[in-house]
Amino acid sequence: MIVLGLTGSIGMGKSTTAKMFADAGVPVHDSDETVHRLYSGKAAPLVEAAFPGTTVSGVVDRAKLGARVLGDAAALKTLETIIHPLVRADADAFLARHRAAGAPLIVLDIPLLFETGGRNRVDKVVVVTAPAEVQRARVLARPGMSEEKLAAILAKQVPDAEKRRLADFVIDTGEGMQAARAAVGAIIAELSGR
């Protein structure tokens, strides 16, 4: 089984690209979806213990948590020590299930793959990219996003140019959905012989 790591900076189209892999029949483990699930499950009491007042009815309130950790390196590190092992365990269980089922190719969608040392967990890496102005427009269109928040997020991420340099495959979502879908198909064909 080939494990393909899918990553890209904020606003590059990673989630849309992950869906293209899934639509093509490739099992995808989505780290963002896993965090969302953990925030309403086993991570909630751990987050509340570390950051009192950030949960509502046993579910992490992402806005309250964001207000507590964004721009605070120590708080963010504390959150990461809670969340990253839980996401890793979920991904490991996903890998084991699909390996046992004989899947030829699976995708681990890891937003901070290079930042968290995730390169050693995958066989190949695909980086999703887009021109900086496209990225900026996409991110600033999100509810609650600001120039300051975007700058803080980008400061914590490996620069896009470096990610592209480290990648085995690059998909430029700035070229449109059809081109991205074709690139996904070509990667699947190359890695799984389909």
C-alpha positions as CSV (number, residue, x, y, z in Angstrom):
1,M,0.0,0.0,0.0
2,I,1.3,3.4,-0.9
3,V,0.7,6.2,1.6
4,L,0.4,9.6,-0.1
5,G,0.7,12.7,2.1
6,L,-1.5,15.6,0.9
7,T,-0.6,19.0,2.2
8,G,-0.6,22.7,1.3
9,S,-0.7,26.1,3.0
10,I,-4.0,27.6,4.1
11,G,-6.3,28.6,1.2
12,M,-4.5,26.5,-1.4
13,G,-7.4,24.1,-2.1
14,K,-6.2,21.1,-0.1
15,S,-9.7,20.1,1.1
16,T,-11.1,20.3,-2.4
17,T,-8.2,18.3,-3.8
18,A,-8.7,15.6,-1.0
19,K,-12.3,15.3,-2.1
20,M,-11.1,14.7,-5.7
21,F,-9.0,11.8,-4.4
22,A,-12.0,10.4,-2.4
23,D,-14.3,10.8,-5.4
24,A,-11.9,8.8,-7.4
25,G,-12.2,5.9,-4.9
26,V,-9.0,6.5,-2.9
27,P,-9.5,6.3,0.9
28,V,-8.6,9.7,2.5
29,H,-7.9,10.4,6.1
30,D,-8.8,14.1,6.7
31,S,-6.9,15.6,9.7
32,D,-9.2,18.6,9.9
33,E,-12.3,16.5,10.0
34,T,-10.6,14.3,12.6
35,V,-9.9,17.4,14.8
36,H,-13.5,18.5,14.4
37,R,-14.7,15.1,15.5
38,L,-12.2,15.0,18.5
39,Y,-13.4,18.5,19.6
40,S,-16.8,17.1,20.1
41,G,-15.5,13.9,21.7
42,K,-12.4,12.7,23.5
43,A,-10.4,15.9,23.1
44,A,-13.0,18.2,24.6
45,P,-12.4,17.5,28.3
46,L,-8.6,17.6,27.7
47,V,-8.9,21.0,25.9
48,E,-11.2,22.3,28.7
49,A,-8.8,21.3,31.4
50,A,-5.9,23.1,29.6
51,F,-8.0,26.1,28.5
52,P,-11.0,26.5,30.9
53,G,-14.1,28.1,29.4
54,T,-13.3,27.0,25.8
55,T,-16.0,24.3,25.6
56,V,-19.8,24.6,25.5
57,S,-21.9,21.6,26.4
58,G,-18.9,19.3,26.2
59,V,-17.8,20.5,22.7
60,V,-14.8,22.7,22.0
61,D,-15.9,26.2,20.8
62,R,-13.4,26.8,18.1
63,A,-13.8,30.6,18.2
64,K,-13.2,30.7,22.0
65,L,-10.2,28.3,21.7
66,G,-8.8,30.3,18.8
67,A,-9.0,33.5,20.8
68,R,-7.0,31.8,23.6
69,V,-4.2,30.3,21.5
70,L,-3.8,32.4,18.4
71,G,-0.7,34.6,18.8
72,D,0.4,32.7,22.0
73,A,3.1,30.3,21.1
74,A,3.1,28.5,24.5
75,A,-0.7,28.1,24.4
76,L,-0.6,26.8,20.8
77,K,2.2,24.3,21.8
78,T,0.0,23.1,24.7
79,L,-2.9,22.6,22.3
80,E,-0.7,20.7,19.8
81,T,0.5,18.3,22.6
82,I,-3.1,17.5,23.2
83,I,-4.4,17.2,19.7
84,H,-1.5,15.9,17.6
85,P,-1.2,12.5,19.3
86,L,-5.0,11.9,19.1
87,V,-5.0,12.7,15.3
88,R,-2.0,10.5,14.8
89,A,-3.7,7.6,16.6
90,D,-6.8,8.1,14.5
91,A,-4.7,8.1,11.3
92,D,-2.8,5.0,12.4
93,A,-6.1,3.1,12.9
94,F,-7.2,4.3,9.4
95,L,-3.9,3.0,7.9
96,A,-4.3,-0.3,9.6
97,R,-7.9,-0.8,8.4
98,H,-7.0,0.0,4.8
99,R,-3.8,-2.0,4.8
100,A,-5.8,-5.0,6.1
101,A,-8.4,-4.4,3.4
102,G,-5.6,-4.5,0.7
103,A,-6.0,-0.9,-0.5
104,P,-3.3,-0.1,-3.1
105,L,-3.2,3.6,-2.3
106,I,-4.5,5.8,0.5
107,V,-4.2,9.6,1.2
108,L,-3.3,11.2,4.6
109,D,-4.5,14.8,4.4
110,I,-2.1,16.5,6.8
111,P,-2.3,20.3,6.8
112,L,1.0,20.7,8.6
113,L,2.9,17.7,7.1
114,F,6.3,19.4,6.9
115,E,5.8,21.5,10.0
116,T,5.0,18.4,12.2
117,G,7.6,16.0,10.9
118,G,4.9,14.0,9.0
119,R,7.2,13.4,6.0
120,N,8.4,10.2,7.6
121,R,4.9,8.8,7.8
122,V,4.2,8.8,4.1
123,D,5.8,7.3,1.0
124,K,5.1,10.3,-1.3
125,V,4.0,13.9,-0.9
126,V,1.6,15.9,-3.0
127,V,1.6,19.7,-2.3
128,V,-1.5,21.7,-3.3
129,T,-0.6,25.3,-4.3
130,A,-2.0,28.4,-5.9
131,P,-0.7,31.9,-6.7
132,A,-0.3,34.0,-3.6
133,E,-3.1,36.5,-4.6
134,V,-5.5,33.6,-5.1
135,Q,-4.6,32.1,-1.7
136,R,-5.0,35.5,0.0
137,A,-8.4,36.1,-1.6
138,R,-9.7,32.7,-0.7
139,V,-8.6,33.0,2.9
140,L,-9.8,36.5,3.5
141,A,-13.2,35.5,2.2
142,R,-13.6,33.1,5.1
143,P,-15.8,34.3,8.0
144,G,-13.9,35.8,10.9
145,M,-10.6,35.9,8.9
146,S,-8.4,39.0,9.0
147,E,-5.1,40.1,7.5
148,E,-3.6,39.7,11.0
149,K,-4.9,36.2,11.4
150,L,-3.7,35.2,8.0
151,A,-0.2,36.7,8.7
152,A,-0.1,34.7,12.0
153,I,-1.1,31.5,10.3
154,L,1.4,31.9,7.4
155,A,4.2,32.7,9.9
156,K,3.8,29.2,11.4
157,Q,3.8,27.4,8.0
158,V,6.7,26.3,5.9
159,P,6.7,28.7,2.9
160,D,4.8,27.5,-0.2
161,A,7.9,27.6,-2.4
162,E,9.8,25.3,0.1
163,K,6.8,22.9,0.2
164,R,6.8,22.7,-3.6
165,R,10.5,22.0,-3.6
166,L,10.1,19.2,-1.1
167,A,7.1,17.6,-2.9
168,D,7.0,14.5,-5.1
169,F,3.9,16.0,-6.9
170,V,2.5,19.5,-7.1
171,I,-1.1,20.4,-8.0
172,D,-1.8,24.0,-8.8
173,T,-5.4,24.7,-8.0
174,G,-5.1,28.2,-9.4
175,E,-5.4,26.6,-12.8
176,G,-9.0,25.5,-12.1
177,M,-11.0,22.4,-11.0
178,Q,-10.6,20.5,-14.3
179,A,-6.8,20.8,-14.3
180,A,-6.7,19.9,-10.6
181,R,-8.9,16.8,-11.2
182,A,-6.7,15.8,-14.2
183,A,-3.6,16.1,-12.0
184,V,-5.2,14.0,-9.3
185,G,-6.1,11.3,-11.9
186,A,-2.5,11.3,-13.2
187,I,-1.1,10.8,-9.7
188,I,-3.5,8.0,-8.9
189,A,-2.6,6.3,-12.2
190,E,1.2,6.6,-11.6
191,L,1.0,5.4,-8.0
192,S,-1.6,2.6,-8.2
193,G,-1.5,1.6,-11.9
194,R,-5.2,2.5,-12.3
